[in-house]
């Protein structure tokens, strides 16, 4: 099992949790801030089976690219739009405990 952690810029975060849940992933969302100017972010945490990691990553990527294209349509080129809105980590989970 893996822990997928995605830090998403608030500009494109709306609807991501709902999108992930619709695709069958369990998600915990935490509002966060970071970077040089302390911009707002949404950090999502999702424990996924090893064979579903790529699906989770693709779901996050698809949502982020769709939101970026909607937001920046006609303003800047696609290369600019694809950079800097999501930071994603995947870590192994050794143990999960529920109390």
C-alpha positions in Angstrom: 0.0 0.0 0.0 1.2 3.6 -0.7 0.4 7.0 0.6 -0.2 9.6 -2.2 0.3 13.1 -1.0 -0.5 15.9 -3.4 -0.1 19.6 -2.7 -2.3 21.5 -5.1 -2.4 25.2 -5.6 -5.7 26.6 -4.6 -6.2 28.1 -8.0 -6.9 24.7 -9.4 -7.9 22.7 -6.3 -11.7 23.1 -6.6 -13.5 19.9 -7.3 -10.4 17.6 -6.9 -11.6 15.8 -3.8 -15.0 15.1 -5.4 -13.3 13.9 -8.5 -11.0 11.5 -6.6 -14.0 10.2 -4.6 -16.0 9.6 -7.8 -13.1 7.5 -9.1 -13.2 5.4 -5.9 -10.3 6.8 -3.9 -10.6 7.7 -0.2 -9.2 11.2 0.3 -8.4 13.4 3.3 -8.0 17.1 2.4 -6.1 19.6 4.5 -5.8 23.3 3.8 -2.1 24.4 3.8 0.2 27.1 2.7 3.8 27.2 1.6 6.3 28.6 -0.9 8.0 31.9 -0.9 4.8 33.9 -0.7 2.9 31.5 1.5 0.2 30.9 -1.1 -2.8 28.8 -0.2 -2.8 25.1 -1.1 -4.9 22.0 -0.7 -3.0 19.0 0.5 -4.7 15.7 -0.2 -3.7 12.4 1.4 -4.9 9.1 0.0 -3.9 5.5 0.9 -4.0 3.4 -2.3 -3.2 -0.1 -3.2 0.1 -0.6 -5.0 -1.7 -1.4 -8.3 -3.8 1.8 -8.1 -1.0 4.3 -7.6 -0.7 5.2 -11.3 -4.5 5.6 -11.5 -4.5 8.0 -8.6 -1.6 10.0 -10.0 -3.4 10.2 -13.4 -6.6 11.3 -11.8 -4.8 14.2 -10.0 -2.9 15.1 -13.1 -6.0 15.1 -15.3 -7.9 17.3 -12.9 -5.0 19.7 -12.5 -4.5 20.0 -16.3 -8.2 20.5 -16.9 -8.4 23.3 -14.3 -5.3 25.0 -15.5 -6.5 25.0 -19.1 -9.8 26.4 -18.0 -8.2 29.1 -15.9 -5.5 30.2 -18.3 -7.3 29.6 -21.6 -6.2 32.3 -24.0 -3.8 34.0 -21.5 -0.6 32.0 -21.9 0.8 29.0 -23.7 0.4 25.4 -22.7 4.0 25.0 -21.5 3.5 27.7 -18.9 0.2 26.2 -17.8 1.6 22.8 -17.1 4.3 24.0 -14.7 4.2 24.6 -10.9 0.7 23.9 -9.7 1.0 20.4 -8.2 3.7 18.7 -6.1 3.1 15.0 -5.6 4.7 12.4 -3.3 4.3 8.7 -3.1 5.5 6.8 0.0 5.2 3.3 1.2 2.8 2.6 4.1 4.2 0.2 6.6 1.2 0.0 9.0 -2.4 1.4 9.1 -4.1 1.6 12.4 -7.7 2.7 13.1 -8.9 3.3 16.6 
